[in-house]
Amino acid sequence: MDHRTVRQVVHTDFTDFTAVQGEFEDLDACFYCAGVSSAGRSEEEYSRITHDHTLAAADAVSAASPSLTFTFVSGEGASEAGRSVWARVLGRTENEQLRMPFSAYVFRPAYIRPRNGAVSQTPAYRLMYRLTSWLYPCCTGWHRRTRPRPSSWAAR
C-alpha cells in the first residue's frame, strides 16, 4: 500500500518486534487484524497466534507510541467463559489488551465476507460461503441500518 498517511511494516517474528521497534514511533493508531481460524489447530497453537502475537504487538507499539489507539479485530461470541477454545482465547486476548495503558477498541464481526477472489482454507467455511453467497445482494445496505449492540463491542 502506498499512501502518505499509512506506514506499512513487513515483519516475520510476531513474538519479538525489537528489529522494527523504531517503526512504531509517533503512531496515532494501530489496527490489528491478524489472525487464523481455530479449525485444525491445537489450543496451544491457536493461543500462541491469537493471544501471544496480539499482546506482543500491542506491547511493542504502545512502548514506542504510548498515546496511540489500538484496535483489535476479534469475533462475535468471544468470552473467557465461552464453551469453545476460540471464544475463550479471543475473550482473554480482548480483556488483557483492554487493560493495557492505551486507548483500546475491540470489534467483534459476526461474519466476514470473502472478496476479490479470497478463498478460505477451511472446507466448512468454503461450503458455507458457497451456500449463502446468493444472500449477499439481499444484505447490502441492511448492515448500514443496524447499530452495534453493547454485547458486540468493547472499548476503553
N, C-alpha and C positions, 0 to 999 in steps of 0.2 A: 504494500500500500504506500502510496506517495501522497502525502498531504502535509501542509505546513504545521498543522496542529496535532499531528499524530506521530508518535515515536514508536517504531517497531524494533523489537529486540529479539534476535534469534538466539536461543539458548537450549542446551540439551540436558543438563543436570538439574532437575527440579527439586532436589534436596539441598543444593548449595548454590546460592546466587552470588557468591563472592566475586567471581570473574566479571559479572555485569553490574555490580552494585552501583557503580558510578552513573550508569544509565538511568537510574531511578531518582536522581536528584531533581528537585524543583518540579515534581509532578503535581498536578491537580487531582487526578483520578486514575484509578486502576480498575478496569472492567475484566474480572477474572472469570472466564467461562470455559476453561479447560476441564475435561473430564472424560470418563468412559462409562460404558454400560457395566452393570454388575454381573450380567449374564456370563456364565462360564468362568468367573473369577472367584478365587477364594476370598474370604473376608479379609485376610491379611493383605492380599494384593490390592483389593478394592480400596481398603482403608489407606494404604500407602499412597495410592494415586490420588484419591479423592480428598482425604483429610491431610495427610502429611505434606503433600505438594502444595496444597492451598495455603496452609499455615506458613510454610517456608516462604512462599511468595509474599504473603501478607507481612511477615516479619521483615523481609528484605526491602519492600517498597516503603513501609512505614518508618523504618530506620533512616532511610535516605530522604523521605518527604513526610514528616510527621503530621502535617496538616492535610494530607490528601484524603479523598473519599474512596473507599474500597467497596466495590460492588461485586458480589458473588452470585453466580447463577447456580441455583440449587435445583430442587424438584418438588412439585406438589406432593404432599404426604410425608415430607421429611420430618422426623421426630426422633429424639433419643429414645423414646418409649415405643417406637414403631415395631411392628412384627417382623419386617424384613430387614436384611442386612443393609441394603442400600438406604433405607429410611433412617436407620439408626446412625449410620456413618455420616450421612448428609446432615442430620439433626445435630450431631456432636460437632461437626465442622462449622455449621452456622453459629451455634452457641459460643464456641471458642473464639471464632472470628469477631462476633458482635461484642465480646468482652475486651477486645484489643483497643489500644489507645488511639483510635482514629475514628472518623465518621464512617459508618458502615451501613450498607444496604444489602438485602438478600432478595433476589427474585426467584419465585417458585413457579416456573411454567409447568402447566399440566400436560402440554403437548407441544412438540416442535415439529413443524412440517419440513420435510426434506425438500430442498430446492436445487436448481441448477445442476441436475444430474447426480446429486449426492445419493448414495445408497448405503443403507445400514448394513453393518456386518452381522447383525443378529437376525437369523432367519425368521423368528416370530415377528419382529418389527417389520421386516420386508413384507411379510404376508399381511400384517395389519394395514400398512400403508397402501398396499395394492387393493385391499378390500374396501378401504374408506376413502380413497382418492376422489371418488365421484362426489363426495360431500363437500370438498374444498370450495367450489364456487358458491354453494349454499351458505357457507360460513363467512364469506368475505363481507366485511362491514359489520357483521354481528359482534365480533370481538371489540370493535371500536366503541360500541354502545355499552359494553359491560364495564364494570368497575371492579378493581381488586377488592376482595374481601379481606378483612383483617387476618383470617387464618391462612391466606395465601401469600402474605408478605411479612417481612420483618425489617425493622430499621432501628438504628440508634444514632 
